[in-house]
């Protein structure tokens, strides 16, 4: 029987009513007491590294999770992390960069209702996560939710209340989990490189969503405070330059100062392609900017945090950003 480490971090799944709304209060052992049948599936140990609403997640907290897995990696066949749903996609993406070349599964799950709620989805999500964790030849980081396994860099929360809260963006689901029946749609790659845990993160990344009427000098302020900027532009990726709200000059100021700029899109599906329209081509040809292509916003942001902890040289950042990690981007 396989041995799994259950790592609790709080979230809705572990919440009780505090009198001021739901707040995490349930221990990992108490969570497992709601699914006693899990003892027939695997041997489980538990630890708690956080007990917070995931709205309160900080980049430094990802390192606590990484350290817990690093310290226990040799002793377990896989890991299940319980987590709040609101920032789960950021955590799954971040861990995909901070832990690479895995030959074991790390499964992240949570719920839309607390585990002691009569209509909870927590029990199913937990059981599904452990079932997927003990499945043979599952390697890497996944979100398991509502019967779906999603590669960690491709998950996004698309519904705020429904049980089917997460989708796989621009990539197939890794698997469907229907009780004991697990249907796989992607294969785990053969691991060629050595397992690596990263111990640093660089949180100085700003995400800017363009809206019509925004003044370009917002980029001046952002450039004073942050080293990396992800701009959610329109459509396949364009920067407005017409009339008095010309963002191109300000964009040039940022890149001339060595700031790293990634152009993404507000559109959830199909990604960016800045070479299609003049509004994208002008920025791409004139300045040292990157584009997110089919990456999720969560992956683009956390990948920059990982990269900038190691280098701020544009050439090196570009090479690392476009390097495929855990299927985060379809170009090589």
Residue pairs with C-beta under 8 A, 6 or more apart in sequence:
1 41
1 42
1 43
2 42
2 43
2 77
2 78
2 133
2 134
3 42
3 43
3 44
3 45
3 75
3 76
3 77
4 42
4 43
4 44
4 45
4 76
4 77
4 78
4 79
4 80
4 130
4 133
4 134
5 44
5 45
5 46
5 47
5 68
5 69
5 72
5 75
5 76
5 78
5 79
5 80
6 28
6 31
6 32
6 44
6 45
6 46
6 47
6 79
6 80
6 81
6 82
7 28
7 46
7 47
7 48
7 49
7 65
7 68
7 69
7 79
7 80
7 81
7 82
8 14
8 27
8 28
8 31
8 46
8 47
8 48
8 49
8 50
8 51
8 81
8 82
9 48
9 49
9 50
9 51
9 52
9 54
9 61
9 65
9 81
9 82
9 83
9 84
10 24
10 50
10 51
10 52
10 53
10 54
10 82
10 83
10 84
11 24
11 52
11 53
11 54
11 82
11 83
11 84
11 85
11 110
11 111
12 22
12 53
12 84
12 85
12 110
12 111
12 112
12 113
12 114
13 26
13 31
13 82
13 83
13 84
13 109
13 110
13 111
13 114
13 115
13 122
13 125
13 126
14 24
14 25
14 26
14 27
14 28
14 31
14 51
14 82
14 114
14 115
15 22
15 23
15 24
15 25
15 26
15 53
15 114
16 22
16 23
16 25
16 26
16 114
16 116
18 25
22 53
22 114
23 53
24 51
24 52
24 53
24 84
25 51
26 114
26 115
26 116
27 46
27 48
28 46
28 47
28 48
28 82
29 46
31 82
31 115
31 122
31 126
32 38
32 44
32 46
32 126
34 115
34 116
34 122
34 123
34 126
35 123
35 126
35 127
37 127
38 44
38 126
38 127
38 130
41 127
41 130
41 131
41 134
42 77
42 130
42 133
42 134
44 130
45 76
47 68
47 72
49 61
49 64
49 65
49 68
50 61
50 64
52 61
52 84
53 84
53 86
54 83
54 84
54 85
54 86
54 87
54 88
54 91
54 110
55 84
55 86
55 87
57 84
57 87
57 90
57 91
58 203
59 94
59 201
59 203
59 305
60 201
60 203
62 91
62 94
62 95
62 98
62 201
63 98
63 199
63 200
63 201
65 81
65 91
65 95
66 95
66 98
66 99
66 197
66 198
66 199
67 199
69 79
69 99
69 106
69 197
70 99
70 197
72 79
73 104
73 195
76 104
77 104
77 133
77 134
78 104
78 105
78 106
78 107
78 133
78 134
78 138
79 104
79 105
79 106
79 107
79 133
80 107
80 108
80 109
80 126
80 129
80 130
80 133
81 91
81 106
81 107
81 108
81 109
82 109
82 110
82 126
83 91
83 108
83 109
83 110
84 110
85 110
85 111
85 112
85 145
85 157
85 165
85 166
86 157
88 108
88 110
88 143
88 155
88 157
88 166
89 143
89 155
89 156
89 157
89 166
89 296
89 298
90 298
90 301
90 302
91 108
92 108
92 141
92 142
92 143
92 150
92 152
92 153
92 155
92 298
93 152
93 153
93 155
93 296
93 298
93 299
93 301
93 302
93 303
93 328
94 201
94 302
94 305
94 306
95 106
95 108
95 141
95 152
96 140
96 141
96 152
96 153
96 299
96 302
96 325
96 326
96 328
97 198
97 302
97 303
97 305
97 306
97 325
97 326
98 197
98 198
98 201
98 306
99 106
99 141
99 195
99 196
99 197
99 198
100 193
100 195
100 196
100 198
100 325
100 326
101 191
101 192
101 193
101 194
101 195
101 196
102 139
102 140
102 141
102 191
102 195
103 139
103 191
103 195
104 139
105 132
105 133
105 135
105 138
105 139
105 140
105 141
105 142
106 140
106 141
106 142
106 152
107 129
107 130
107 132
107 133
107 142
107 143
107 144
107 149
108 141
108 142
108 143
108 144
108 152
109 125
109 126
109 128
109 129
109 143
109 144
109 145
110 122
110 125
110 145
111 120
111 121
111 122
111 125
112 121
112 161
112 162
112 163
112 165
113 119
113 120
113 121
113 122
114 120
114 122
115 122
115 123
115 126
121 146
121 163
124 146
124 147
125 144
125 145
125 146
128 144
128 147
128 177
129 144
131 177
131 180
131 182
132 138
132 142
132 144
132 149
132 175
132 177
132 182
135 175
135 182
137 187
137 188
138 188
139 188
139 189
139 191
140 151
140 152
140 188
140 326
141 151
141 152
141 153
141 326
142 149
142 150
142 151
142 152
142 174
143 149
143 150
143 152
143 155
143 166
144 150
144 177
145 164
145 165
145 166
146 163
146 164
146 165
146 166
147 176
147 177
147 178
148 166
148 168
148 173
148 175
148 176
148 177
149 173
149 174
149 175
149 176
149 177
150 166
150 167
150 168
150 173
150 174
151 168
151 171
151 174
151 186
151 326
151 327
152 326
153 295
153 296
153 298
153 299
153 325
153 326
153 327
153 328
154 168
154 169
154 170
154 171
154 296
154 299
154 327
154 328
155 166
155 167
155 168
155 169
155 296
155 298
156 166
156 167
156 169
156 268
156 296
156 297
156 298
157 165
157 166
158 165
158 166
158 167
158 268
159 165
168 174
169 268
169 269
169 294
169 296
170 269
170 270
170 271
170 294
170 296
170 330
171 294
171 327
172 185
172 186
173 185
173 186
174 184
174 185
174 186
175 182
175 183
175 184
175 185
175 186
176 182
176 183
176 185
186 327
198 306
198 309
200 309
200 310
201 305
201 306
201 309
202 227
202 228
202 304
202 305
202 306
202 307
202 308
202 309
203 305
204 225
204 226
204 227
204 228
204 308
205 226
205 227
205 228
205 229
205 230
205 301
205 304
205 305
205 308
206 222
206 225
206 226
206 228
206 229
206 230
207 229
207 230
207 232
207 297
207 301
208 218
208 219
208 222
208 229
208 230
208 231
208 232
209 232
209 266
210 231
210 232
210 233
210 234
210 240
210 247
210 266
213 245
214 245
215 245
216 245
216 246
216 247
216 249
216 250
217 250
219 229
219 247
219 250
219 251
219 253
219 254
220 250
220 253
222 229
222 254
223 229
223 253
223 254
223 257
223 259
226 259
227 259
227 260
227 308
227 312
228 259
228 260
228 261
228 262
228 304
228 305
228 308
229 254
229 259
229 260
229 261
229 262
230 261
230 262
230 264
230 292
230 297
230 300
230 301
230 304
231 239
231 261
231 262
231 263
231 264
232 264
232 265
232 266
232 297
233 239
233 263
233 264
233 265
233 266
233 272
233 280
234 265
234 266
235 265
235 267
235 277
236 265
236 267
236 271
236 272
236 273
236 274
236 276
236 277
236 280
237 263
237 264
237 265
237 272
237 273
237 274
237 280
237 291
238 274
238 277
238 279
238 280
238 283
239 247
239 248
239 251
239 263
239 279
239 280
239 282
239 283
240 246
240 247
240 279
241 247
241 248
241 279
241 282
248 282
248 283
248 286
248 287
251 261
251 283
251 287
251 289
252 286
252 287
254 261
255 261
255 287
255 288
255 289
255 314
258 312
258 314
260 290
260 304
260 308
260 312
260 314
260 317
261 287
261 288
261 289
261 290
262 289
262 290
262 291
262 292
262 300
262 304
262 321
263 272
263 274
263 280
263 283
263 284
263 289
263 290
263 291
263 292
264 272
264 291
264 292
264 295
264 297
264 300
265 271
265 272
265 292
270 294
271 292
271 293
271 294
271 295
272 280
272 291
272 292
272 293
272 294
273 280
273 291
273 293
274 280
274 281
274 283
274 284
274 291
275 281
275 284
283 289
284 291
288 314
290 317
290 318
290 321
290 322
292 300
293 329
293 330
293 331
294 329
294 330
295 303
295 328
295 329
296 328
299 328
299 329
303 320
303 321
303 325
303 328
304 317
304 321
307 317
307 320
307 321
308 317
310 320
311 317
311 320
322 329
322 331
322 332
323 332
324 330
324 331
324 332
